[in-house]
Structure formats: structure tokens, C-alpha cells
Amino acid sequence: MDSCVPLRREMLINPIDVNAGDASLDFDGAKKIADARAREIGEEPMLLAWFDRKEGRFFPSVACSGRDKPSWLVCAESRGANLVIDVNREAFVFVYLA
């Protein structure tokens, strides 16, 4: 798969920042935190996309093909994403339809 443009904060639409204060936080722990925060905002938020900077992983795993934003973010936005939870300054990003 071709490499995606690196995520920058200004690419995120109105992110809600969560500082977990734990440098050893892993994906599962970050997701639990983000899911809980998302449920405070929307009754049944649907996770559309996520990004794990430390592991270099993201979902959905789609080709980037010269886009201005990472493909996973474009995909979520095209499906109506309206809630972004940013854990530990873009260490983990979770994008929901709230």
C-alpha cells in the first residue's frame, strides 16, 4: 500500500482532546477511553475510523493515492463523521458518527 500523508492536527475537524497522561497507553486502552468519551456526547456512537501513530496502523486500510488527508480520515468524513476524539495529541485518533 502506498504511504499516506502524515496526520496533522489541523486536518481534524473540531477534535475533542483527551490527555490520558500515560505514555505507555496502548491502542486498546486508548480506544476504551475514546469510546467512553464518545458515549458522553452521543447515545450510540459508531466508530468509523482510527489511527495509532506508535504502531503506524489505521482503519479503514484504504489506499491514499495523493490525497490531502490520510485515507482513513477521508473515508470517515465521507461517511458523515461528526466526532473526533484525539487521545494524547494525535497518538491515537478515533473518528465517530455520533
Phi and psi restraints in degrees (range 20) as a CNS / XPLOR table:
assign (resid 1 and name C) (resid 2 and name N)
       (resid 2 and name CA) (resid 2 and name C) 1.0 -70.2 20.0 2
assign (resid 2 and name N) (resid 2 and name CA)
       (resid 2 and name C) (resid 3 and name N) 1.0 158.1 20.0 2
assign (resid 2 and name C) (resid 3 and name N)
       (resid 3 and name CA) (resid 3 and name C) 1.0 -79.7 20.0 2
assign (resid 3 and name N) (resid 3 and name CA)
       (resid 3 and name C) (resid 4 and name N) 1.0 146.3 20.0 2
assign (resid 3 and name C) (resid 4 and name N)
       (resid 4 and name CA) (resid 4 and name C) 1.0 -93.0 20.0 2
assign (resid 4 and name N) (resid 4 and name CA)
       (resid 4 and name C) (resid 5 and name N) 1.0 156.8 20.0 2
assign (resid 4 and name C) (resid 5 and name N)
       (resid 5 and name CA) (resid 5 and name C) 1.0 -61.5 20.0 2
assign (resid 5 and name N) (resid 5 and name CA)
       (resid 5 and name C) (resid 6 and name N) 1.0 137.7 20.0 2
assign (resid 5 and name C) (resid 6 and name N)
       (resid 6 and name CA) (resid 6 and name C) 1.0 -63.8 20.0 2
assign (resid 6 and name N) (resid 6 and name CA)
       (resid 6 and name C) (resid 7 and name N) 1.0 143.2 20.0 2
assign (resid 6 and name C) (resid 7 and name N)
       (resid 7 and name CA) (resid 7 and name C) 1.0 -67.9 20.0 2
assign (resid 7 and name N) (resid 7 and name CA)
       (resid 7 and name C) (resid 8 and name N) 1.0 133.5 20.0 2
assign (resid 7 and name C) (resid 8 and name N)
       (resid 8 and name CA) (resid 8 and name C) 1.0 -124.3 20.0 2
assign (resid 8 and name N) (resid 8 and name CA)
       (resid 8 and name C) (resid 9 and name N) 1.0 147.5 20.0 2
assign (resid 8 and name C) (resid 9 and name N)
       (resid 9 and name CA) (resid 9 and name C) 1.0 -52.3 20.0 2
assign (resid 9 and name N) (resid 9 and name CA)
       (resid 9 and name C) (resid 10 and name N) 1.0 -41.3 20.0 2
assign (resid 9 and name C) (resid 10 and name N)
       (resid 10 and name CA) (resid 10 and name C) 1.0 -66.6 20.0 2
assign (resid 10 and name N) (resid 10 and name CA)
       (resid 10 and name C) (resid 11 and name N) 1.0 -10.3 20.0 2
assign (resid 10 and name C) (resid 11 and name N)
       (resid 11 and name CA) (resid 11 and name C) 1.0 -76.9 20.0 2
assign (resid 11 and name N) (resid 11 and name CA)
       (resid 11 and name C) (resid 12 and name N) 1.0 -20.3 20.0 2
assign (resid 11 and name C) (resid 12 and name N)
       (resid 12 and name CA) (resid 12 and name C) 1.0 -85.8 20.0 2
assign (resid 12 and name N) (resid 12 and name CA)
       (resid 12 and name C) (resid 13 and name N) 1.0 134.0 20.0 2
assign (resid 12 and name C) (resid 13 and name N)
       (resid 13 and name CA) (resid 13 and name C) 1.0 -89.9 20.0 2
assign (resid 13 and name N) (resid 13 and name CA)
       (resid 13 and name C) (resid 14 and name N) 1.0 113.6 20.0 2
assign (resid 13 and name C) (resid 14 and name N)
       (resid 14 and name CA) (resid 14 and name C) 1.0 46.0 20.0 2
assign (resid 14 and name N) (resid 14 and name CA)
       (resid 14 and name C) (resid 15 and name N) 1.0 56.7 20.0 2
assign (resid 14 and name C) (resid 15 and name N)
       (resid 15 and name CA) (resid 15 and name C) 1.0 -67.6 20.0 2
assign (resid 15 and name N) (resid 15 and name CA)
       (resid 15 and name C) (resid 16 and name N) 1.0 146.2 20.0 2
assign (resid 15 and name C) (resid 16 and name N)
       (resid 16 and name CA) (resid 16 and name C) 1.0 -98.8 20.0 2
assign (resid 16 and name N) (resid 16 and name CA)
       (resid 16 and name C) (resid 17 and name N) 1.0 118.9 20.0 2
assign (resid 16 and name C) (resid 17 and name N)
       (resid 17 and name CA) (resid 17 and name C) 1.0 -85.0 20.0 2
assign (resid 17 and name N) (resid 17 and name CA)
       (resid 17 and name C) (resid 18 and name N) 1.0 135.0 20.0 2
assign (resid 17 and name C) (resid 18 and name N)
       (resid 18 and name CA) (resid 18 and name C) 1.0 -127.7 20.0 2
assign (resid 18 and name N) (resid 18 and name CA)
       (resid 18 and name C) (resid 19 and name N) 1.0 120.4 20.0 2
assign (resid 18 and name C) (resid 19 and name N)
       (resid 19 and name CA) (resid 19 and name C) 1.0 -102.7 20.0 2
assign (resid 19 and name N) (resid 19 and name CA)
       (resid 19 and name C) (resid 20 and name N) 1.0 104.1 20.0 2
assign (resid 19 and name C) (resid 20 and name N)
       (resid 20 and name CA) (resid 20 and name C) 1.0 -77.3 20.0 2
assign (resid 20 and name N) (resid 20 and name CA)
       (resid 20 and name C) (resid 21 and name N) 1.0 -15.9 20.0 2
assign (resid 20 and name C) (resid 21 and name N)
       (resid 21 and name CA) (resid 21 and name C) 1.0 63.6 20.0 2
assign (resid 21 and name N) (resid 21 and name CA)
       (resid 21 and name C) (resid 22 and name N) 1.0 23.3 20.0 2
assign (resid 21 and name C) (resid 22 and name N)
       (resid 22 and name CA) (resid 22 and name C) 1.0 -133.3 20.0 2
assign (resid 22 and name N) (resid 22 and name CA)
       (resid 22 and name C) (resid 23 and name N) 1.0 104.5 20.0 2
assign (resid 22 and name C) (resid 23 and name N)
       (resid 23 and name CA) (resid 23 and name C) 1.0 -65.1 20.0 2
assign (resid 23 and name N) (resid 23 and name CA)
       (resid 23 and name C) (resid 24 and name N) 1.0 -21.7 20.0 2
assign (resid 23 and name C) (resid 24 and name N)
       (resid 24 and name CA) (resid 24 and name C) 1.0 -92.3 20.0 2
assign (resid 24 and name N) (resid 24 and name CA)
       (resid 24 and name C) (resid 25 and name N) 1.0 7.8 20.0 2
assign (resid 24 and name C) (resid 25 and name N)
       (resid 25 and name CA) (resid 25 and name C) 1.0 -57.3 20.0 2
assign (resid 25 and name N) (resid 25 and name CA)
       (resid 25 and name C) (resid 26 and name N) 1.0 132.8 20.0 2
assign (resid 25 and name C) (resid 26 and name N)
       (resid 26 and name CA) (resid 26 and name C) 1.0 -103.2 20.0 2
assign (resid 26 and name N) (resid 26 and name CA)
       (resid 26 and name C) (resid 27 and name N) 1.0 176.9 20.0 2
assign (resid 26 and name C) (resid 27 and name N)
       (resid 27 and name CA) (resid 27 and name C) 1.0 -57.2 20.0 2
assign (resid 27 and name N) (resid 27 and name CA)
       (resid 27 and name C) (resid 28 and name N) 1.0 -47.8 20.0 2
assign (resid 27 and name C) (resid 28 and name N)
       (resid 28 and name CA) (resid 28 and name C) 1.0 -60.9 20.0 2
assign (resid 28 and name N) (resid 28 and name CA)
       (resid 28 and name C) (resid 29 and name N) 1.0 -41.8 20.0 2
assign (resid 28 and name C) (resid 29 and name N)
       (resid 29 and name CA) (resid 29 and name C) 1.0 -65.8 20.0 2
assign (resid 29 and name N) (resid 29 and name CA)
       (resid 29 and name C) (resid 30 and name N) 1.0 -42.4 20.0 2
assign (resid 29 and name C) (resid 30 and name N)
       (resid 30 and name CA) (resid 30 and name C) 1.0 -64.8 20.0 2
assign (resid 30 and name N) (resid 30 and name CA)
       (resid 30 and name C) (resid 31 and name N) 1.0 -39.4 20.0 2
assign (resid 30 and name C) (resid 31 and name N)
       (resid 31 and name CA) (resid 31 and name C) 1.0 -64.8 20.0 2
assign (resid 31 and name N) (resid 31 and name CA)
       (resid 31 and name C) (resid 32 and name N) 1.0 -41.1 20.0 2
assign (resid 31 and name C) (resid 32 and name N)
       (resid 32 and name CA) (resid 32 and name C) 1.0 -60.2 20.0 2
assign (resid 32 and name N) (resid 32 and name CA)
       (resid 32 and name C) (resid 33 and name N) 1.0 -43.1 20.0 2
assign (resid 32 and name C) (resid 33 and name N)
       (resid 33 and name CA) (resid 33 and name C) 1.0 -64.0 20.0 2
assign (resid 33 and name N) (resid 33 and name CA)
       (resid 33 and name C) (resid 34 and name N) 1.0 -46.7 20.0 2
assign (resid 33 and name C) (resid 34 and name N)
       (resid 34 and name CA) (resid 34 and name C) 1.0 -65.2 20.0 2
assign (resid 34 and name N) (resid 34 and name CA)
       (resid 34 and name C) (resid 35 and name N) 1.0 -41.9 20.0 2
assign (resid 34 and name C) (resid 35 and name N)
       (resid 35 and name CA) (resid 35 and name C) 1.0 -61.5 20.0 2
assign (resid 35 and name N) (resid 35 and name CA)
       (resid 35 and name C) (resid 36 and name N) 1.0 -42.4 20.0 2
assign (resid 35 and name C) (resid 36 and name N)
       (resid 36 and name CA) (resid 36 and name C) 1.0 -63.5 20.0 2
assign (resid 36 and name N) (resid 36 and name CA)
       (resid 36 and name C) (resid 37 and name N) 1.0 -43.7 20.0 2
assign (resid 36 and name C) (resid 37 and name N)
       (resid 37 and name CA) (resid 37 and name C) 1.0 -65.6 20.0 2
assign (resid 37 and name N) (resid 37 and name CA)
       (resid 37 and name C) (resid 38 and name N) 1.0 -40.9 20.0 2
assign (resid 37 and name C) (resid 38 and name N)
       (resid 38 and name CA) (resid 38 and name C) 1.0 -63.0 20.0 2
assign (resid 38 and name N) (resid 38 and name CA)
       (resid 38 and name C) (resid 39 and name N) 1.0 -37.6 20.0 2
assign (resid 38 and name C) (resid 39 and name N)
       (resid 39 and name CA) (resid 39 and name C) 1.0 -68.9 20.0 2
assign (resid 39 and name N) (resid 39 and name CA)
       (resid 39 and name C) (resid 40 and name N) 1.0 -22.4 20.0 2
assign (resid 39 and name C) (resid 40 and name N)
       (resid 40 and name CA) (resid 40 and name C) 1.0 -70.2 20.0 2
assign (resid 40 and name N) (resid 40 and name CA)
       (resid 40 and name C) (resid 41 and name N) 1.0 -24.9 20.0 2
assign (resid 40 and name C) (resid 41 and name N)
       (resid 41 and name CA) (resid 41 and name C) 1.0 -98.3 20.0 2
assign (resid 41 and name N) (resid 41 and name CA)
       (resid 41 and name C) (resid 42 and name N) 1.0 -41.9 20.0 2
assign (resid 41 and name C) (resid 42 and name N)
       (resid 42 and name CA) (resid 42 and name C) 1.0 -127.0 20.0 2
assign (resid 42 and name N) (resid 42 and name CA)
       (resid 42 and name C) (resid 43 and name N) 1.0 144.7 20.0 2
assign (resid 42 and name C) (resid 43 and name N)
       (resid 43 and name CA) (resid 43 and name C) 1.0 -62.4 20.0 2
assign (resid 43 and name N) (resid 43 and name CA)
       (resid 43 and name C) (resid 44 and name N) 1.0 -45.8 20.0 2
assign (resid 43 and name C) (resid 44 and name N)
       (resid 44 and name CA) (resid 44 and name C) 1.0 -135.4 20.0 2
assign (resid 44 and name N) (resid 44 and name CA)
       (resid 44 and name C) (resid 45 and name N) 1.0 71.9 20.0 2
assign (resid 44 and name C) (resid 45 and name N)
       (resid 45 and name CA) (resid 45 and name C) 1.0 -66.3 20.0 2
assign (resid 45 and name N) (resid 45 and name CA)
       (resid 45 and name C) (resid 46 and name N) 1.0 141.3 20.0 2
assign (resid 45 and name C) (resid 46 and name N)
       (resid 46 and name CA) (resid 46 and name C) 1.0 -108.4 20.0 2
assign (resid 46 and name N) (resid 46 and name CA)
       (resid 46 and name C) (resid 47 and name N) 1.0 121.3 20.0 2
assign (resid 46 and name C) (resid 47 and name N)
       (resid 47 and name CA) (resid 47 and name C) 1.0 -72.7 20.0 2
assign (resid 47 and name N) (resid 47 and name CA)
       (resid 47 and name C) (resid 48 and name N) 1.0 121.3 20.0 2
assign (resid 47 and name C) (resid 48 and name N)
       (resid 48 and name CA) (resid 48 and name C) 1.0 -103.2 20.0 2
assign (resid 48 and name N) (resid 48 and name CA)
       (resid 48 and name C) (resid 49 and name N) 1.0 -29.4 20.0 2
assign (resid 48 and name C) (resid 49 and name N)
       (resid 49 and name CA) (resid 49 and name C) 1.0 -159.2 20.0 2
assign (resid 49 and name N) (resid 49 and name CA)
       (resid 49 and name C) (resid 50 and name N) 1.0 157.4 20.0 2
assign (resid 49 and name C) (resid 50 and name N)
       (resid 50 and name CA) (resid 50 and name C) 1.0 -151.7 20.0 2
assign (resid 50 and name N) (resid 50 and name CA)
       (resid 50 and name C) (resid 51 and name N) 1.0 162.1 20.0 2
assign (resid 50 and name C) (resid 51 and name N)
       (resid 51 and name CA) (resid 51 and name C) 1.0 -141.4 20.0 2
assign (resid 51 and name N) (resid 51 and name CA)
       (resid 51 and name C) (resid 52 and name N) 1.0 133.6 20.0 2
assign (resid 51 and name C) (resid 52 and name N)
       (resid 52 and name CA) (resid 52 and name C) 1.0 -123.1 20.0 2
assign (resid 52 and name N) (resid 52 and name CA)
       (resid 52 and name C) (resid 53 and name N) 1.0 100.0 20.0 2
assign (resid 52 and name C) (resid 53 and name N)
       (resid 53 and name CA) (resid 53 and name C) 1.0 -63.0 20.0 2
assign (resid 53 and name N) (resid 53 and name CA)
       (resid 53 and name C) (resid 54 and name N) 1.0 -43.8 20.0 2
assign (resid 53 and name C) (resid 54 and name N)
       (resid 54 and name CA) (resid 54 and name C) 1.0 -59.2 20.0 2
assign (resid 54 and name N) (resid 54 and name CA)
       (resid 54 and name C) (resid 55 and name N) 1.0 -42.8 20.0 2
assign (resid 54 and name C) (resid 55 and name N)
       (resid 55 and name CA) (resid 55 and name C) 1.0 -90.3 20.0 2
assign (resid 55 and name N) (resid 55 and name CA)
       (resid 55 and name C) (resid 56 and name N) 1.0 -8.8 20.0 2
assign (resid 55 and name C) (resid 56 and name N)
       (resid 56 and name CA) (resid 56 and name C) 1.0 67.5 20.0 2
assign (resid 56 and name N) (resid 56 and name CA)
       (resid 56 and name C) (resid 57 and name N) 1.0 31.6 20.0 2
assign (resid 56 and name C) (resid 57 and name N)
       (resid 57 and name CA) (resid 57 and name C) 1.0 -113.1 20.0 2
assign (resid 57 and name N) (resid 57 and name CA)
       (resid 57 and name C) (resid 58 and name N) 1.0 154.7 20.0 2
assign (resid 57 and name C) (resid 58 and name N)
       (resid 58 and name CA) (resid 58 and name C) 1.0 -155.7 20.0 2
assign (resid 58 and name N) (resid 58 and name CA)
       (resid 58 and name C) (resid 59 and name N) 1.0 162.2 20.0 2
assign (resid 58 and name C) (resid 59 and name N)
       (resid 59 and name CA) (resid 59 and name C) 1.0 -143.6 20.0 2
assign (resid 59 and name N) (resid 59 and name CA)
       (resid 59 and name C) (resid 60 and name N) 1.0 138.5 20.0 2
assign (resid 59 and name C) (resid 60 and name N)
       (resid 60 and name CA) (resid 60 and name C) 1.0 -73.8 20.0 2
assign (resid 60 and name N) (resid 60 and name CA)
       (resid 60 and name C) (resid 61 and name N) 1.0 153.6 20.0 2
assign (resid 60 and name C) (resid 61 and name N)
       (resid 61 and name CA) (resid 61 and name C) 1.0 -90.4 20.0 2
assign (resid 61 and name N) (resid 61 and name CA)
       (resid 61 and name C) (resid 62 and name N) 1.0 86.8 20.0 2
assign (resid 61 and name C) (resid 62 and name N)
       (resid 62 and name CA) (resid 62 and name C) 1.0 -122.6 20.0 2
assign (resid 62 and name N) (resid 62 and name CA)
       (resid 62 and name C) (resid 63 and name N) 1.0 153.8 20.0 2
assign (resid 62 and name C) (resid 63 and name N)
       (resid 63 and name CA) (resid 63 and name C) 1.0 -64.6 20.0 2
assign (resid 63 and name N) (resid 63 and name CA)
       (resid 63 and name C) (resid 64 and name N) 1.0 145.4 20.0 2
assign (resid 63 and name C) (resid 64 and name N)
       (resid 64 and name CA) (resid 64 and name C) 1.0 -83.4 20.0 2
assign (resid 64 and name N) (resid 64 and name CA)
       (resid 64 and name C) (resid 65 and name N) 1.0 -45.3 20.0 2
assign (resid 64 and name C) (resid 65 and name N)
       (resid 65 and name CA) (resid 65 and name C) 1.0 48.0 20.0 2
assign (resid 65 and name N) (resid 65 and name CA)
       (resid 65 and name C) (resid 66 and name N) 1.0 52.2 20.0 2
assign (resid 65 and name C) (resid 66 and name N)
       (resid 66 and name CA) (resid 66 and name C) 1.0 70.9 20.0 2
assign (resid 66 and name N) (resid 66 and name CA)
       (resid 66 and name C) (resid 67 and name N) 1.0 22.9 20.0 2
assign (resid 66 and name C) (resid 67 and name N)
       (resid 67 and name CA) (resid 67 and name C) 1.0 -74.5 20.0 2
assign (resid 67 and name N) (resid 67 and name CA)
       (resid 67 and name C) (resid 68 and name N) 1.0 161.4 20.0 2
assign (resid 67 and name C) (resid 68 and name N)
       (resid 68 and name CA) (resid 68 and name C) 1.0 -79.1 20.0 2
assign (resid 68 and name N) (resid 68 and name CA)
       (resid 68 and name C) (resid 69 and name N) 1.0 -18.5 20.0 2
assign (resid 68 and name C) (resid 69 and name N)
       (resid 69 and name CA) (resid 69 and name C) 1.0 -127.5 20.0 2
assign (resid 69 and name N) (resid 69 and name CA)
       (resid 69 and name C) (resid 70 and name N) 1.0 161.4 20.0 2
assign (resid 69 and name C) (resid 70 and name N)
       (resid 70 and name CA) (resid 70 and name C) 1.0 -59.2 20.0 2
assign (resid 70 and name N) (resid 70 and name CA)
       (resid 70 and name C) (resid 71 and name N) 1.0 144.1 20.0 2
assign (resid 70 and name C) (resid 71 and name N)
       (resid 71 and name CA) (resid 71 and name C) 1.0 -58.4 20.0 2
assign (resid 71 and name N) (resid 71 and name CA)
       (resid 71 and name C) (resid 72 and name N) 1.0 -39.5 20.0 2
assign (resid 71 and name C) (resid 72 and name N)
       (resid 72 and name CA) (resid 72 and name C) 1.0 -62.4 20.0 2
assign (resid 72 and name N) (resid 72 and name CA)
       (resid 72 and name C) (resid 73 and name N) 1.0 -34.4 20.0 2
assign (resid 72 and name C) (resid 73 and name N)
       (resid 73 and name CA) (resid 73 and name C) 1.0 -74.6 20.0 2
assign (resid 73 and name N) (resid 73 and name CA)
       (resid 73 and name C) (resid 74 and name N) 1.0 -42.4 20.0 2
assign (resid 73 and name C) (resid 74 and name N)
       (resid 74 and name CA) (resid 74 and name C) 1.0 -59.8 20.0 2
assign (resid 74 and name N) (resid 74 and name CA)
       (resid 74 and name C) (resid 75 and name N) 1.0 -43.3 20.0 2
assign (resid 74 and name C) (resid 75 and name N)
       (resid 75 and name CA) (resid 75 and name C) 1.0 -60.1 20.0 2
assign (resid 75 and name N) (resid 75 and name CA)
       (resid 75 and name C) (resid 76 and name N) 1.0 -46.7 20.0 2
assign (resid 75 and name C) (resid 76 and name N)
       (resid 76 and name CA) (resid 76 and name C) 1.0 -64.0 20.0 2
assign (resid 76 and name N) (resid 76 and name CA)
       (resid 76 and name C) (resid 77 and name N) 1.0 -44.8 20.0 2
assign (resid 76 and name C) (resid 77 and name N)
       (resid 77 and name CA) (resid 77 and name C) 1.0 -63.2 20.0 2
assign (resid 77 and name N) (resid 77 and name CA)
       (resid 77 and name C) (resid 78 and name N) 1.0 -36.5 20.0 2
assign (resid 77 and name C) (resid 78 and name N)
       (resid 78 and name CA) (resid 78 and name C) 1.0 -69.7 20.0 2
assign (resid 78 and name N) (resid 78 and name CA)
       (resid 78 and name C) (resid 79 and name N) 1.0 -16.0 20.0 2
assign (resid 78 and name C) (resid 79 and name N)
       (resid 79 and name CA) (resid 79 and name C) 1.0 -101.6 20.0 2
assign (resid 79 and name N) (resid 79 and name CA)
       (resid 79 and name C) (resid 80 and name N) 1.0 12.5 20.0 2
assign (resid 79 and name C) (resid 80 and name N)
       (resid 80 and name CA) (resid 80 and name C) 1.0 93.3 20.0 2
assign (resid 80 and name N) (resid 80 and name CA)
       (resid 80 and name C) (resid 81 and name N) 1.0 15.7 20.0 2
assign (resid 80 and name C) (resid 81 and name N)
       (resid 81 and name CA) (resid 81 and name C) 1.0 -51.0 20.0 2
assign (resid 81 and name N) (resid 81 and name CA)
       (resid 81 and name C) (resid 82 and name N) 1.0 135.3 20.0 2
assign (resid 81 and name C) (resid 82 and name N)
       (resid 82 and name CA) (resid 82 and name C) 1.0 -138.8 20.0 2
assign (resid 82 and name N) (resid 82 and name CA)
       (resid 82 and name C) (resid 83 and name N) 1.0 14.0 20.0 2
assign (resid 82 and name C) (resid 83 and name N)
       (resid 83 and name CA) (resid 83 and name C) 1.0 -148.0 20.0 2
assign (resid 83 and name N) (resid 83 and name CA)
       (resid 83 and name C) (resid 84 and name N) 1.0 122.3 20.0 2
assign (resid 83 and name C) (resid 84 and name N)
       (resid 84 and name CA) (resid 84 and name C) 1.0 -121.2 20.0 2
assign (resid 84 and name N) (resid 84 and name CA)
       (resid 84 and name C) (resid 85 and name N) 1.0 123.2 20.0 2
assign (resid 84 and name C) (resid 85 and name N)
       (resid 85 and name CA) (resid 85 and name C) 1.0 -108.5 20.0 2
assign (resid 85 and name N) (resid 85 and name CA)
       (resid 85 and name C) (resid 86 and name N) 1.0 119.1 20.0 2
assign (resid 85 and name C) (resid 86 and name N)
       (resid 86 and name CA) (resid 86 and name C) 1.0 -107.7 20.0 2
assign (resid 86 and name N) (resid 86 and name CA)
       (resid 86 and name C) (resid 87 and name N) 1.0 110.7 20.0 2
assign (resid 86 and name C) (resid 87 and name N)
       (resid 87 and name CA) (resid 87 and name C) 1.0 -99.5 20.0 2
assign (resid 87 and name N) (resid 87 and name CA)
       (resid 87 and name C) (resid 88 and name N) 1.0 123.3 20.0 2
assign (resid 87 and name C) (resid 88 and name N)
       (resid 88 and name CA) (resid 88 and name C) 1.0 56.5 20.0 2
assign (resid 88 and name N) (resid 88 and name CA)
       (resid 88 and name C) (resid 89 and name N) 1.0 51.7 20.0 2
assign (resid 88 and name C) (resid 89 and name N)
       (resid 89 and name CA) (resid 89 and name C) 1.0 55.7 20.0 2
assign (resid 89 and name N) (resid 89 and name CA)
       (resid 89 and name C) (resid 90 and name N) 1.0 60.4 20.0 2
assign (resid 89 and name C) (resid 90 and name N)
       (resid 90 and name CA) (resid 90 and name C) 1.0 67.8 20.0 2
assign (resid 90 and name N) (resid 90 and name CA)
       (resid 90 and name C) (resid 91 and name N) 1.0 15.1 20.0 2
assign (resid 90 and name C) (resid 91 and name N)
       (resid 91 and name CA) (resid 91 and name C) 1.0 -66.0 20.0 2
assign (resid 91 and name N) (resid 91 and name CA)
       (resid 91 and name C) (resid 92 and name N) 1.0 -38.9 20.0 2
assign (resid 91 and name C) (resid 92 and name N)
       (resid 92 and name CA) (resid 92 and name C) 1.0 -138.6 20.0 2
assign (resid 92 and name N) (resid 92 and name CA)
       (resid 92 and name C) (resid 93 and name N) 1.0 134.7 20.0 2
assign (resid 92 and name C) (resid 93 and name N)
       (resid 93 and name CA) (resid 93 and name C) 1.0 -129.4 20.0 2
assign (resid 93 and name N) (resid 93 and name CA)
       (resid 93 and name C) (resid 94 and name N) 1.0 132.7 20.0 2
assign (resid 93 and name C) (resid 94 and name N)
       (resid 94 and name CA) (resid 94 and name C) 1.0 -125.5 20.0 2
assign (resid 94 and name N) (resid 94 and name CA)
       (resid 94 and name C) (resid 95 and name N) 1.0 130.1 20.0 2
assign (resid 94 and name C) (resid 95 and name N)
       (resid 95 and name CA) (resid 95 and name C) 1.0 -119.7 20.0 2
assign (resid 95 and name N) (resid 95 and name CA)
       (resid 95 and name C) (resid 96 and name N) 1.0 125.0 20.0 2
assign (resid 95 and name C) (resid 96 and name N)
       (resid 96 and name CA) (resid 96 and name C) 1.0 -123.4 20.0 2
assign (resid 96 and name N) (resid 96 and name CA)
       (resid 96 and name C) (resid 97 and name N) 1.0 160.8 20.0 2
assign (resid 96 and name C) (resid 97 and name N)
       (resid 97 and name CA) (resid 97 and name C) 1.0 -104.4 20.0 2
assign (resid 97 and name N) (resid 97 and name CA)
       (resid 97 and name C) (resid 98 and name N) 1.0 111.0 20.0 2
